[in-house]
Amino acid sequence: MLLDYFKNYMMDVSLSFKSLQGVTLNDALDILIVAFFAYKVIIWIRDTRTWSLLKGFFFLILASAASYFFKLTTVSWLITNTFSVGLIALIVIFQPELRKALEQLGKGKVSVNLGSAQASANLTPQSANGIIEATLELSEDQTGALIIIEQGVPLGDHEQTGIYLDAVISAQLLVNIFEDKTPLHDGAVLIRNNRIAAAACILPLTEREIGKKLGTRHRAAVGVSEVSDAIAIVVSEETATISVASGGLLRRGFKRDELFTLLNNPQIKRHAFWKGHDDAENAENPEQDAEHGNA
């Protein structure tokens, strides 16, 4: 029986080699071109928020297969009808990313550096302390700042709007970036993989009402936290207040120990942290939620 299996295997290998003999140079070039573009598309998807959206699409495919296997008629019908308009939905959902990719292709930028493909949710103690010290110094000097710490959802599309740095995190460099009238002070600093990936980045603004006294930096912090799982640290230029946005929520009045807890404990349950901070803040200032629109 083992001998028969080996003979069949060798026959399959022989047929494969015979098939390869018919491959011409044009066929090989065709395969290489398709593989190159497929690789570029995968890299582009992996380095932007599109990857998170695609994971939801893959989940629907698995749910469809499961509903067919377990004969879940209603679920199968719903998913089938969803897929019937799936192409149009994908075009609408990915419209900003597709437009940007086509613009780059039209400009001849076939190879675009979107930054590191692997986002890291953890900061080293040195990186966390550098961010904390810079935030406190900026607050003391009443210098406006916006620092975005990338986590699981890549922000490569926002990185492209700024100036690429790829620098070691230090309090001195962060303070210097946000110094008034310096070339990079206007915009956000993006932190990725324990490095300063880019500065002067433009972020989406939230469309929600978060308070008339809060400016563009706070709206950008909430906006980026709505479309990703990033942590956004804001220093107010007017009040020197330190705020943190995450999950579409904005909490103000952060102190050194609270920043240390947030940045040095990546395993912390963030919802519990926000809840505890919110309760403590409201106890000290019960009118703050009303003033800032429950942001």
N, C-alpha and C positions, 0 to 999 in steps of 0.2 A: 504493500500500500504506500509506503514511504517512497519507494522507487517510482511508482506511477506519479505521485505528486511532484517529484523532482523532474521527471520527464515533461510533465505539463508546464512546469515553471520555466524550463529551458526553452520549450516551444514558444511560450509567450515572450520571453526575452528575445528570441530569434526573430519573431514577427515584429517586435518593436524596432529592432535594428534595421530590418528591411524597410519599415515605414520611414525611418530617418533617412534612408538612402535617397528617398524621393524629395527631401527638403532642399530647396534651392537657396541661393544667397538672398534673393528677394523675400522668400518666406522668413528667413532668419531676421532680416532687417525689419520686416513687418512686425514680427513678434517683439523685437527689441523696442520699437517705437511705442507700441501699445503698452508694453511693460513699463517703459519710462513714464508715460503719461499717467498710467494707473498708480505708479509709485508717488508721483507728484501730487495727485489728487488725494491719496491716502494721507500724505504728510500734511497737506493743506487742511484736510478735515480734522486730523488729530491735533493740530495746533490751534484750533479755533473752537468757539462754542458749538460749532456744527457737530462735533463729536458727541456732545451730550444729547443733542437732538436725535442723532442717528441711533444712539443706544435705546431711546424710547421707541424708534421705528423697529429696531431688531426685536424689542420686547413684544411688539404687536405681532411680528412674524411668528415668534415662539408661541404666543397665545393662540394664534390661528391654528398652528399645528396641533397644539394640545386640545383645542376644542374639536378638531376633526377626529383626533385619536379617541377622545372620550365621548364623542357623539353629542356635544353640547350644541344643539341646533340653534338656539337663540343667539348665543355668543358667536357662533360661526357665521350666522347671517349678518350680525352687526359688523364683524370684522371684515367680511367679504365686501359689504357695501362701503365700508370705510376705504378699503383698498381701491375700489372702483373710481374714486376721485383722488386717490393718493398722489398721483403725479402733479395735479394742479395744486394740491395742498403743499407738496414739497417745494414747488416753485415759489409759492407765496411765503412759506416759512423761511426758506433760505434765500429770499430775494436780495437782502443786503450783501450776503457772502458771495452769491453768484455774480452780482453786479461788480463787486470789487475784483473778483477773479478775472472777469472779462475785461475790465479796465486795465488790469496789469498785463493781460495777454495782448491787448491792443497797443500797449506802450512797449511791447517787446520784452517785458520782464518775465521770462519763462521760469527762471529760478529765483524765488523770493525767499529770503531768510526770515522766517516767522519766529525765530527764537527757539528755545529749548522745547523739545517735544514732551518732556516729562515734567509735569507740574508737581511741586512738592508742597504738602500741607504743613510740614514741620519746619520750625526755625531752630537753628542751633542757639544755645545760650548767648554766644557772642553776637549773633545777628539780632536776636530779640533785644538784648541790652543796648545795642547800637541804635535800634529804632526807638526804644523807650527814652534813652538819653537825648536823642535828637528832638523827639516830640516835646519833652519837658523844656528843653532849651528854647525851642521855637515858641512855645507857649509863654515862657518867661519874657522873651523879647517881643511878644505879641506880633509874630510873623506868621502869616497865613501859610498853610501847608496841607497837602493831600497825599497820603501814602496808601497804596493799594498792595495788599499781600495776597498774591495768587495762591489758590489751593487746588482743589480737584478739577475745576473747570478752567481750561486754558484761556488766556486773554490775549492771544497772539494778534488778533485783529485790532485790538486797542493799542497794542505795543507799536504797531506800524504807524500810528498817528503821531508818535513822539520821536525822540532822539535816542538811538540805541547806544547803551553804555556798557553793560556787562561788567560792572565794577563791584569790588568788595564792599559790603555794607559797613559803614562807619558813621558815627554821630557827626563827625566833622564834615564829611562829604554831604550828608543829607541836609545839614544846616546851611552849607554853602550853596546847595542847589536852590533852596527856597529863599535865599537872601534877595531882598527887593532889588529890582532892576538888573538882576543877572539874566543871561539868555534863557535859562531853563526854569526860572522860578514860576512861570505861569503854566499851570497844568498839573498833572499827577505823576508821581513816581511809582513805577511798577516794580515790586519785589517778587523774584522767582528763584527757587532753588538756592536760597540764602545769598542772592546777589541782587544788585540793583540792575534790573534788566534794561529799563529805559526811563527817561524823564520827559517832562512836557507833554505827557499823553493826554489826549482828549477823550473824555468818557461820556456815555449817554446820561442825560439828565432825567430824573424821575418826573413823571407827569402828575404824581400825587401832590396834594397840598401838604407840606410839612412845616408850615409856619412862615409868616411874612418876614420875620427877622432873620431867617436863614438864607444865605446866598448861594451862589453857583457851586462852590466847593461842596457844601452839604447836599445839594441836589444831585451832584455828580456822584458823591459817595453812596447815597441811597440808590441812585440809578444803576451803578455797577453791581451793587449787592443784590439788586432785583434780578439781574440776568446771569448771575454767577454765585458761587459760594465764597467769593473773596471777602476778606476783612478790610474795611476802609477806615483809616484813621484821619481825622480832620482836626486841624488847629484853626480856630477862628481868628481872623485878623483884627476884628473889632473888639471881641471880649476876651481873647486868649483862652477860651474854653476848649478843652479836648473832647472830641466826640468820636464815637465808633459806630459804623454802620455794618450790618450783617443781616442777610436774609430779608432785605427790604425794611429793616428796622433801624432807627437811629436813636442812640442813647448818648446823652450829654453829661459833662461833668466828670470825666474819668480822671483818676489819680494814678500815681506811680504804682501802687500795689495792685490796682485793678488791671492796669496794662500789663504788669508783670504776670499776673495770673492768667490773663487771656493769651499772651504770646508764648509763655513758657510751658503751657499745658495743652498741647494739641489734642489730647484725649478727652478733654473736658467736655461735658455735655453743654453745648452752647445755649440751648433753650433754657436750661436751668440757670445758667450764668446770667442770661438776659433778664430772666424773671426776678432773680434775686437782686440784680442791680436796679431794675426798674422799681421794685418795691422800696428799696432803700432810698432811691432818689425821690420818689413821690412822697415818702415820709418826711423828707427834709423840705421839699418844695411842692406842696400839693397842687399849686396852680400851674406847674410847668407843662403838664400834658395838655391842658387847655390852651396854653399860650403857644405851644409848638405843634398843635394839631395832632396829638397822639403819635408823633413820629418817633 
